[in-house]
């Protein structure tokens, strides 16, 4: 049997955006499912727009996502001689010809066709030049492009798309397309086919915007006497205004790096991306890697475009709500040891990591993460919302400050009393810390919630979170006592 071989060929003219990542993921899943091989090919022949920075960004993003490759990265620019040789072969065998029409001439022909309401395609005026005419123009130094000579046949050419079904085009509607520029550089249409033939690609999974290319490329495969691959064209990913997601139009918010830098879990993003156009046939949304490899199929990819509901102006929920929801699920349910490794990176980046968290305080570290992750959305929350558990320098949010502290003037004296009593406890534990707080509230004749909510704000800076007494144990007696004693500082220059 023929080995299943696929490729992911990004252009290094910017970062890897989520549409490209989805394409890579679909190829990866199909290769894994069929015991095939996935090749990474960097299509870097656009020397003016390609950059080493973009190449590295793409490689880093794919590695972060966990999308591994069996071959590559190959660089398209390393095979320019092969592309040029293929063009020469097509010329020599009569499948292509040199076109000497200037831009002005082409523009003039286009205007005439518009005025006469005729098709706008190239009129093939150079298609049947004699050898003598060609030689004369070349001797005169007239620049030329190389055009593919579309067969003058009746009927249609087409292929069976694994997603969209039968795709056909009438031969008469296909223009003699350019395959080599006037500077001698072959175009994408030809380079892509030559590379896929060399790499023995059997399946091409790519965006619907390549469909017009595919029809033309069928002709190139035929002329180069190469077997046709199986095509599968995915509907595009659009924004809420039905515009195609692109790095030029939408900026970094649609880049994979943006999600990495904003605390997404890699597999959570993959899980979200696979649902942008594919479903298992039911309402299931959470899939392990193994489940997706087993269940993924091209036939279940939607024929209509998917909508990516990014939220550019929302600093908290900056992306599609489903993406946030899926990330929350993984953050809150994944093995705590695995989460600990991810949070370690965040803590290190913020200067909050302590090596003891891997040694004598490892149990405390993991228990604390497990305690606080239930309300978090991304890994960044551990160093922002959860900063108080790892450092004394944390922000007290305005809302709880007004509601739980400034509204109750007595707390400036009451909480330091609680601090003294906690400091004197023989056994600082859940039972004793709760008993002290409630007994003191009874002494004052106030609701326990005033004391408890006040402590929450002073100790964590937050309005909500885990049980207050679990928090007191996690933060530790010394830090709790110190923070409660400094309550009066919160009133300085402030009023409710």
MIROTOR-558973 format. One record per residue (C-alpha): z, x, y. Coordinates in steps of 0.2 Angstrom, whole numbers, padded with zeros to 4 digits, always signed. Layout:
<recs>
ZXY...
</recs>
This chain:
<recs>
+0000+0000+0000-0003+0006+0018+0012+0012+0027+0017+0001+0042+0016+0011+0057+0020+0005+0075+0022+0013+0092+0031+0011+0108+0020+0019+0122+0030+0018+0139+0022+0024+0155+0034+0037+0164+0031+0030+0181+0049+0023+0184+0064+0018+0173+0063+0008+0157+0065-0010+0162+0071-0025+0151+0054-0031+0147+0049-0013+0141+0066-0012+0131+0062-0029+0123+0045-0023+0117+0053-0007+0110+0066-0018+0102+0054-0029+0093+0044-0015+0087+0059-0006+0081+0065-0022+0071+0048-0025+0063+0047-0006+0058+0065-0007+0050+0062-0023+0042+0046-0017+0034+0051+0000+0029+0039+0007+0042+0039+0021+0055+0040+0019+0073+0032+0032+0085+0037+0035+0103+0022+0040+0113+0024+0044+0132+0008+0039+0141+0009+0052+0155-0009+0054+0159-0007+0046+0177-0001+0063+0184+0001+0057+0201+0014+0043+0197+0022+0051+0181+0037+0061+0183+0049+0071+0172+0064+0061+0179+0056+0045+0173+0052+0053+0156+0071+0058+0154+0077+0041+0160+0066+0032+0147+0073+0044+0133+0091+0041+0139+0089+0022+0140+0081+0021+0122+0095+0033+0115+0109+0022+0124+0101+0006+0116+0101+0014+0099+0082+0012+0097+0078+0027+0087+0061+0034+0082+0053+0041+0067+0041+0052+0076+0039+0058+0094+0040+0059+0108+0022+0063+0108+0014+0065+0125-0003+0057+0129-0007+0071+0140-0007+0083+0126-0022+0075+0118-0034+0074+0133-0047+0084+0123-0047+0071+0110-0050+0057+0122-0064+0067+0130-0072+0071+0113-0071+0052+0109-0081+0048+0125-0094+0061+0121-0096+0054+0103-0098+0036+0110-0112+0043+0122-0120+0053+0109-0121+0038+0097-0127+0026+0111-0111+0016+0112-0109+0021+0130-0119+0026+0145-0118+0035+0162-0117+0024+0177-0122+0032+0194-0119+0016+0205-0108+0020+0220-0094+0010+0226-0104+0004+0240-0118-0002+0229-0105-0010+0217-0097-0019+0232-0115-0025+0238-0119-0032+0221-0103-0041+0220-0106-0049+0237-0123-0054+0232-0117-0062+0216-0103-0071+0225-0116-0078+0237-0128-0083+0223-0113-0090+0213-0117-0079+0199-0105-0070+0187-0096-0055+0195-0098-0043+0181-0108-0027+0182-0127-0030+0182-0130-0016+0169-0143-0008+0181-0139+0010+0174-0138+0004+0155-0156+0008+0151-0160+0023+0162-0172+0035+0154-0166+0053+0149-0177+0059+0163-0169+0048+0176-0151+0053+0170-0156+0071+0171-0163+0069+0189-0147+0061+0195-0136+0074+0187-0146+0088+0194-0144+0080+0211-0125+0080+0209-0123+0061+0209-0106+0057+0202-0105+0045+0187-0093+0035+0177-0095+0032+0158-0097+0013+0153-0095+0006+0136-0111-0003+0131-0105-0020+0125-0117-0026+0111-0130-0039+0117-0125-0052+0104-0123-0070+0103-0107-0078+0098-0089-0072+0099-0078-0058+0095-0060-0060+0091-0044-0057+0081-0030-0066+0073-0014-0063+0084+0002-0064+0074+0010-0073+0088-0003-0083+0098-0015-0087+0084-0034-0084+0085-0040-0076+0101-0059-0075+0105-0071-0070+0119-0089-0073+0120-0099-0057+0120-0109-0063+0136-0092-0064+0146-0087-0046+0142-0092-0033+0156-0098-0016+0152-0081-0008+0155-0078+0009+0162-0070+0021+0149-0071+0038+0159-0068+0040+0178-0080+0049+0189-0068+0064+0189-0070+0065+0170-0054+0058+0165-0054+0045+0151-0046+0028+0155-0031+0019+0147-0043+0008+0136-0050+0023+0127-0035+0034+0127-0024+0021+0119-0037+0017+0105-0040+0036+0101-0021+0039+0101-0018+0023+0089-0032+0029+0078-0025+0047+0077-0007+0040+0074-0013+0028+0060-0005+0013+0069-0006-0003+0059+0003-0015+0070+0003-0017+0089+0016-0027+0097+0015-0028+0116+0015-0040+0131+0003-0054+0133-0004-0045+0149-0013-0033+0137-0024-0047+0129-0039-0044+0139-0038-0025+0134-0037-0030+0116-0054-0039+0115-0062-0023+0123-0052-0012+0112-0059-0021+0097-0076-0015+0102-0070+0003+0103-0062+0002+0086-0079-0004+0079-0089+0009+0088-0077+0023+0082-0078+0016+0064-0059+0014+0063-0049+0000+0054-0042-0013+0066-0023-0014+0068-0014-0031+0068-0011-0037+0085+0004-0047+0091+0005-0051+0110+0022-0057+0116+0023-0069+0131+0030-0061+0146+0047-0061+0153+0048-0070+0170+0061-0072+0184+0067-0089+0190+0052-0090+0201+0040-0087+0187+0035-0070+0193+0033-0056+0180+0048-0045+0178+0043-0028+0185+0051-0012+0191+0041-0013+0207+0045-0031+0212+0063-0032+0206+0071-0015+0208+0084-0007+0198+0093-0023+0193+0080-0025+0179+0082-0007+0172+0091-0003+0156+0101+0010+0166+0108-0003+0178+0116-0012+0163+0123+0004+0156+0130+0009+0172+0138-0008+0175+0147-0008+0158+0136-0017+0146+0139-0013+0127+0122-0007+0120+0120-0019+0106+0126-0033+0117+0111-0030+0128+0099-0028+0112+0106-0045+0106+0102-0053+0123+0085-0045+0124+0080-0051+0107+0083-0069+0112+0071-0067+0127+0057-0075+0117+0063-0076+0099+0075-0087+0090+0081-0089+0072+0077-0107+0072+0094-0113+0075+0107-0111+0089+0114-0095+0083+0115-0082+0097+0126-0068+0090+0117-0056+0077+0123-0040+0070+0110-0026+0069+0108-0029+0050+0106-0048+0052+0092-0045+0065+0083-0033+0054+0083-0045+0040+0079-0061+0050+0067-0055+0063+0049-0061+0062+0034-0061+0073+0030-0079+0069+0046-0085+0077+0042-0077+0094+0040-0091+0106+0022-0093+0113+0029-0097+0131+0036-0085+0143+0055-0082+0143+0065-0083+0159+0077-0069+0164+0090-0077+0176+0096-0061+0185+0107-0064+0200+0103-0051+0213+0116-0056+0226+0131-0060+0214+0141-0044+0213+0152-0050+0199+0140-0059+0188+0125-0049+0192+0114-0054+0178+0109-0068+0167+0124-0079+0162+0119-0078+0144+0119-0059+0145+0136-0059+0152+0142-0071+0138+0135-0060+0124+0143-0045+0131+0160-0053+0133+0159-0058+0115+0156-0041+0109+0169-0033+0121+0182-0046+0115+0179-0045+0096+0172-0028+0092+0183-0016+0082+0197-0009+0094+0194+0009+0089+0175+0007+0093+0180-0001+0110+0192+0013+0113+0179+0026+0112+0168+0016+0125+0183+0013+0137+0187+0032+0136+0170+0036+0144+0174+0024+0158+0192+0031+0161+0185+0049+0161+0172+0044+0174+0186+0037+0185+0198+0052+0182+0210+0040+0173+0209+0047+0155+0224+0056+0147+0222+0066+0131+0238+0058+0125+0228+0042+0122+0220+0051+0107+0237+0058+0101+0255+0052+0103+0250+0037+0114+0235+0031+0104+0244+0016+0097+0249+0011+0115+0231+0014+0121+0223+0003+0108+0236-0010+0109+0234-0011+0128+0215-0013+0127+0217-0026+0114+0229-0035+0126+0219-0035+0141+0201-0037+0135+0202-0056+0133+0198-0059+0151+0185-0045+0154+0167-0046+0155+0161-0028+0155+0168-0011+0151+0169-0008+0170+0183-0021+0171+0195-0009+0162+0195+0003+0176+0195-0011+0190+0204-0026+0184+0213-0016+0171+0217-0001+0182+0235-0004+0184+0238-0001+0166+0232+0017+0168+0236+0022+0185+0248+0018+0200+0233+0018+0212+0226+0000+0210+0221-0014+0221+0231-0030+0224+0219-0044+0226+0220-0055+0241+0221-0071+0233+0237-0068+0222+0244-0058+0236+0244-0073+0248+0248-0086+0234+0262-0077+0224+0269-0064+0236+0267-0068+0255+0271-0087+0252+0288-0082+0245+0298-0071+0258+0313-0069+0246+0303-0059+0233+0304-0044+0244+0323-0044+0239+0322-0053+0222+0310-0042+0213+0319-0025+0217+0334-0034+0209+0324-0037+0194+0319-0019+0194+0337-0013+0194+0341-0024+0179+0326-0019+0169+0331-0001+0173+0348-0004+0165+0342-0012+0150+0348-0004+0133+0332-0012+0125+0317-0014+0135+0307-0026+0125+0298-0043+0126+0314-0053+0123+0325-0044+0135+0313-0043+0149+0309-0062+0148+0328-0066+0147+0332-0056+0163+0318-0064+0173+0323-0082+0168+0341-0079+0170+0339-0072+0188+0328-0087+0192+0342-0099+0187+0354-0089+0197+0343-0091+0213+0340-0109+0209+0321-0107+0209+0307-0110+0197+0304-0095+0185+0286-0096+0189+0290-0089+0206+0297-0073+0199+0285-0072+0185+0269-0074+0196+0277-0062+0209+0279-0049+0196+0261-0051+0189+0254-0048+0206+0265-0033+0210+0263-0025+0193+0244-0028+0190+0237-0034+0206+0229-0049+0197+0231-0068+0198+0229-0071+0179+0230-0061+0163+0240-0059+0147+0258-0065+0145+0268-0057+0159+0280-0050+0147+0267-0042+0136+0261-0034+0152+0278-0027+0156+0279-0019+0139+0261-0012+0141+0263-0005+0158+0280+0003+0153+0297+0002+0161+0296+0017+0173+0280+0010+0181+0286-0008+0181+0303-0003+0189+0294+0008+0203+0282-0006+0207+0295-0020+0208+0306-0009+0220+0291-0007+0232+0288-0025+0234+0293-0025+0252+0279-0014+0256+0267-0028+0253+0274-0038+0267+0271-0024+0280+0260-0031+0294+0256-0047+0284+0260-0065+0285+0256-0080+0274
</recs>
